[in-house]
C-alpha cells in the first residue's frame, strides 16, 4: 500500500505540473489586457502620460512585462510557496478573495452531500429490493423528472412555492441583513438561509444517485451467493445489508467519492440565483473580468482535489473489496 501511494504521489506531481502549463498557456491565449482592466475605472480623469505611467506600473505589478515562460516560472514558484497572486478585479491578494467564498461553498455543499446520501442510499436499496413494485415505479418516475429538469427551473419553482406563495424560506444571502445574536443563533440562521439552495441541489441529484445505487444493488441481489444465503435461511435484513450491499459498494464508492470531492466546487447557477456568496460566483466574475490569477488559483486547486479524489477512490476500492489488488 505504501509503495502504491508513493507511486501515485509521484504521478500526481507530474500531472499537476503538466496541467499548470496547459492552464497557464490557455489563459494567456485569451484576448485582453488585465493591466488595462485594472485602470479602466480611473482612465477618464487621467492625462495620457499619467495613464501610460500607471499602465506600465500595473503591468510590472501583475508581472505582465516579462516573457511568458518567465511569467509561468514566477507564478508556479510563488503558488507553491503560498502566494497565489494579486486580483486585478478585487484589488487584493487572491487568497483573501477566495477564502470566504470557498468557506461558504463548502458549508452549502457539505450539508447538501449529507442530505443527498442520507436519502438516496436507503431509497436506492429499497427500490432494488422492491424492484418493479408500485413504490419502485413511482420513485423511478420522479427520479427521471428530477434528473431531467434544469437546475434553474427547479430553483424558480421552489422560490415561487416556498418563498413567494408561502414565505417560509429566504431567497438570498448567508445570514439575515444586520444579524446580531449568539454563535448558535447564527448557525441556525445560516441553515435557514441555505434551505432552498440545498433543496435544489438535493432534488436535482437525488434521481441520478438513487438510480445508480438501485442498479448496483439489483446486480448484487441477482448473484448466486445471495440465492445461497436465502436458501440457508439467513434473515433477509442480513442478506440485503451484510451480503448484497457490501458487494454493491464498489460502484457506489465511485459516485460517493466524487460527491465528497465536490464539496469544494461551486455552482454558478445556484449561487447566482440565490445570491449565495460562494466560489462559483467568484470564478464567473473572474472569467468575465479576465481576473486570471483568481481563476488559475482555483483551477489548480481543483486539479489537486481531483488527483487526491482518484487516489482516495482507489484506496477505498481496496478497503471495500479485498479482491481488488492495487498493484
Secondary structure, 3 states (H helix, E strand, C coil): CHHHHHHHHHHHHHHHHHHHHHHHHHHHHCCCCHHHHHHHHHCCCCCHHHHHHHHHHHHHHHCCCCCHHHHHHHHHHHHHCCCCCEECCCCEEHHHHHHHHHHHHHHHHHHHHHHHHHHHHHHHHHHHHCCCCHHHHHHHHHHHHHHHCCHHHHHHHHHHHHHHHCCCCCCCCCCCCCCCCCHHHHHHHHHHHCHHHHHHHHHHHHHHHHHHHHHHHHHHHCCHHHHHHHHCCCCHHHHHHHHHHHHHHHHHHHHHHHHHHHHHCCCHHHHHHCCCCCHHHHHHHHHHCCCHHHHHHHHHHHHHHHHHHHHHHHHHHHHHCCCCCCC
